[in-house]
Amino acid sequence: MLRQALLVASRSGGARKVVETAPFTGDVVRRFIAGETIEDAARVTGDLTSEGLLVSLDVLGEDTHDKGHAEANVQHYVELLERLGAASLGTRAEVSVKLSAIGQTFGEDLALENARRICAAARSASTTVTLDMEEHTTVDSTLRIVHELRHDFPDVGAVVQAYLRRAEEHSAELAYEGSRVRLCKGAYAAPTAVAFTDKEEINKSYVRCMKVLMAGKGYPMLATHDPRLIDIAGALAVLNERDADTFEYQMLYGIRPQEQRRLAAHGAQVRVYVAYGREWYEYFMRRLAERPANLRFFMRSLVGRS
């Protein structure tokens, strides 16, 4: 119930105003958001990669209903990728893109065209793009765009959200050679007809999907902070005779940083999902909804400032 309430609040203008204007919010947000500018993103990327971690950069600002804003987002990604290329960070840092930020609201053709531009810039920077998955209503559209992009950019990453009832089906469809697939639990509200809402059911779905992906021929990217799921992933790697460089763990910036470094120190590929930008509210609220520990951290900060 708490998760659903926070997800609803992520779309509430009233809740947004309260959170954004609260005097204590900035310190808490900085735990999860790397900053507001490309310079901030480049600095954090340099710090993380110097510690042996990989990075996926997300420019915050989604669900745009303005074509000018969508174009600005594309230009920002192109500039970011040029910066990564110039700093020779392309082999260590990729970008994650939400199609709703680059024109999906106006139809698949515009989103596909803009995604192609970003993929071309990524190729020039010797790196890759992963297309984030968003609301359940956009899943089929996003997978069609992934399919089209992979004709010219076969390394484009796809995302499967384990809380959706079709997640195992999507995992099987994407588990082919050369396919990069991020598996996450999912951080959006959805009706029970299409999604699991019980935590244990979501975890079971995650394990089913992970078994499919780890037994497949693709490159699984396992996005979880759950110690039990991480242990299961390690066991599946042994069972399927996967070397450490044939899959990776993914975790969010600011969450379990010691675990990120522990896994990397033991030879695992660990990628940190780094979000930055001024449009942080919806992303921040979803982080609170994902883990009770995040909300407790937020509330402690509130009490400490009161």
Solvent accessible surface area in square Angstrom, and as a share of the most:
residue,aa,sasa,rsa
1,M,201,0.90
2,L,98,0.49
3,R,50,0.18
4,Q,53,0.24
5,A,57,0.44
6,L,21,0.10
7,L,6,0.03
8,V,101,0.58
9,A,21,0.16
10,S,7,0.04
11,R,111,0.40
12,S,39,0.25
13,G,57,0.55
14,G,53,0.51
15,A,30,0.23
16,R,68,0.25
17,K,143,0.61
18,V,103,0.59
19,V,18,0.11
20,E,72,0.32
21,T,99,0.57
22,A,16,0.13
23,P,122,0.77
24,F,25,0.10
25,T,3,0.01
26,G,32,0.31
27,D,62,0.32
28,V,1,0.01
29,V,11,0.06
30,R,156,0.57
31,R,76,0.28
32,F,1,0.01
33,I,10,0.05
34,A,7,0.05
35,G,20,0.19
36,E,80,0.36
37,T,46,0.27
38,I,12,0.06
39,E,103,0.46
40,D,36,0.19
41,A,0,0.00
42,A,16,0.13
43,R,131,0.48
44,V,7,0.04
45,T,0,0.00
46,G,28,0.27
47,D,76,0.39
48,L,9,0.05
49,T,19,0.11
50,S,93,0.60
51,E,87,0.39
52,G,40,0.39
53,L,0,0.00
54,L,10,0.05
55,V,0,0.00
56,S,1,0.00
57,L,0,0.00
58,D,1,0.01
59,V,15,0.08
60,L,11,0.05
61,G,8,0.08
62,E,28,0.13
63,D,49,0.25
64,T,7,0.04
65,H,129,0.58
66,D,79,0.41
67,K,125,0.53
68,G,49,0.48
69,H,74,0.33
70,A,1,0.01
71,E,67,0.30
72,A,55,0.43
73,N,13,0.07
74,V,0,0.00
75,Q,91,0.40
76,H,51,0.23
77,Y,3,0.01
78,V,33,0.19
79,E,100,0.45
80,L,0,0.00
81,L,0,0.00
82,E,109,0.49
83,R,93,0.34
84,L,0,0.00
85,G,29,0.28
86,A,90,0.70
87,A,55,0.43
88,S,93,0.60
89,L,27,0.14
90,G,6,0.06
91,T,112,0.65
92,R,80,0.29
93,A,1,0.01
94,E,2,0.01
95,V,0,0.00
96,S,0,0.00
97,V,1,0.00
98,K,15,0.07
99,L,0,0.00
100,S,12,0.08
101,A,3,0.02
102,I,0,0.00
103,G,0,0.00
104,Q,21,0.09
105,T,63,0.37
106,F,78,0.33
107,G,31,0.30
108,E,55,0.25
109,D,121,0.63
110,L,48,0.24
111,A,0,0.00
112,L,32,0.16
113,E,97,0.43
114,N,4,0.02
115,A,1,0.01
116,R,76,0.28
117,R,80,0.29
118,I,0,0.00
119,C,4,0.02
120,A,49,0.38
121,A,16,0.12
122,A,2,0.02
123,R,135,0.49
124,S,101,0.65
125,A,8,0.06
126,S,77,0.50
127,T,13,0.07
128,T,30,0.17
129,V,4,0.02
130,T,0,0.00
131,L,0,0.00
132,D,10,0.05
133,M,13,0.06
134,E,10,0.05
135,E,47,0.21
136,H,52,0.23
137,T,106,0.62
138,T,34,0.19
139,V,10,0.06
140,D,67,0.35
141,S,17,0.11
142,T,4,0.02
143,L,33,0.16
144,R,127,0.46
145,I,2,0.01
146,V,3,0.01
147,H,112,0.50
148,E,69,0.31
149,L,0,0.00
150,R,24,0.09
151,H,124,0.55
152,D,74,0.38
153,F,21,0.09
154,P,84,0.53
155,D,58,0.30
156,V,1,0.01
157,G,0,0.00
158,A,1,0.00
159,V,3,0.02
160,V,4,0.02
161,Q,6,0.03
162,A,0,0.00
163,Y,2,0.01
164,L,12,0.06
165,R,118,0.43
166,R,113,0.41
167,A,1,0.01
168,E,72,0.32
169,E,79,0.36
170,H,11,0.05
171,S,0,0.00
172,A,63,0.49
173,E,101,0.45
174,L,17,0.08
175,A,19,0.15
176,Y,105,0.40
177,E,136,0.61
178,G,52,0.50
179,S,1,0.00
180,R,25,0.09
181,V,1,0.01
182,R,11,0.04
183,L,0,0.00
184,C,27,0.16
185,K,58,0.25
186,G,8,0.08
187,A,9,0.07
188,Y,12,0.05
189,A,38,0.30
190,A,14,0.11
191,P,71,0.45
192,T,86,0.50
193,A,86,0.67
194,V,57,0.33
195,A,1,0.01
196,F,30,0.12
197,T,66,0.38
198,D,77,0.40
199,K,143,0.61
200,E,77,0.34
201,E,65,0.29
202,I,12,0.06
203,N,4,0.02
204,K,98,0.42
205,S,3,0.02
206,Y,0,0.00
207,V,28,0.16
208,R,88,0.32
209,C,0,0.00
210,M,0,0.00
211,K,108,0.46
212,V,40,0.23
213,L,4,0.02
214,M,1,0.01
215,A,69,0.54
216,G,21,0.20
217,K,152,0.64
218,G,10,0.10
219,Y,47,0.18
220,P,2,0.01
221,M,0,0.00
222,L,0,0.00
223,A,21,0.16
224,T,6,0.04
225,H,24,0.11
226,D,29,0.15
227,P,78,0.49
228,R,123,0.45
229,L,1,0.01
230,I,7,0.04
231,D,98,0.51
232,I,49,0.25
233,A,0,0.00
234,G,27,0.26
235,A,61,0.47
236,L,14,0.07
237,A,9,0.07
238,V,118,0.68
239,L,136,0.67
240,N,48,0.25
241,E,156,0.70
242,R,37,0.14
243,D,97,0.50
244,A,50,0.38
245,D,96,0.50
246,T,47,0.27
247,F,14,0.06
248,E,1,0.00
249,Y,12,0.04
250,Q,4,0.02
251,M,2,0.01
252,L,22,0.11
253,Y,51,0.19
254,G,17,0.16
255,I,0,0.00
256,R,67,0.25
257,P,59,0.37
258,Q,155,0.69
259,E,19,0.08
260,Q,3,0.01
261,R,78,0.29
262,R,112,0.41
263,L,13,0.07
264,A,23,0.18
265,A,88,0.68
266,H,144,0.64
267,G,48,0.46
268,A,22,0.17
269,Q,54,0.24
270,V,1,0.01
271,R,27,0.10
272,V,0,0.00
273,Y,21,0.08
274,V,0,0.00
275,A,0,0.00
276,Y,0,0.00
277,G,6,0.06
278,R,160,0.58
279,E,83,0.37
280,W,38,0.13
281,Y,1,0.00
282,E,30,0.13
283,Y,5,0.02
284,F,0,0.00
285,M,9,0.04
286,R,8,0.03
287,R,15,0.05
288,L,4,0.02
289,A,9,0.07
290,E,62,0.28
291,R,65,0.24
292,P,80,0.51
293,A,34,0.26
294,N,1,0.00
295,L,29,0.14
296,R,136,0.49
297,F,53,0.22
298,F,19,0.08
299,M,85,0.38
300,R,149,0.54
301,S,29,0.19
302,L,55,0.27
303,V,105,0.60
304,G,64,0.62
305,R,137,0.50
306,S,120,0.77
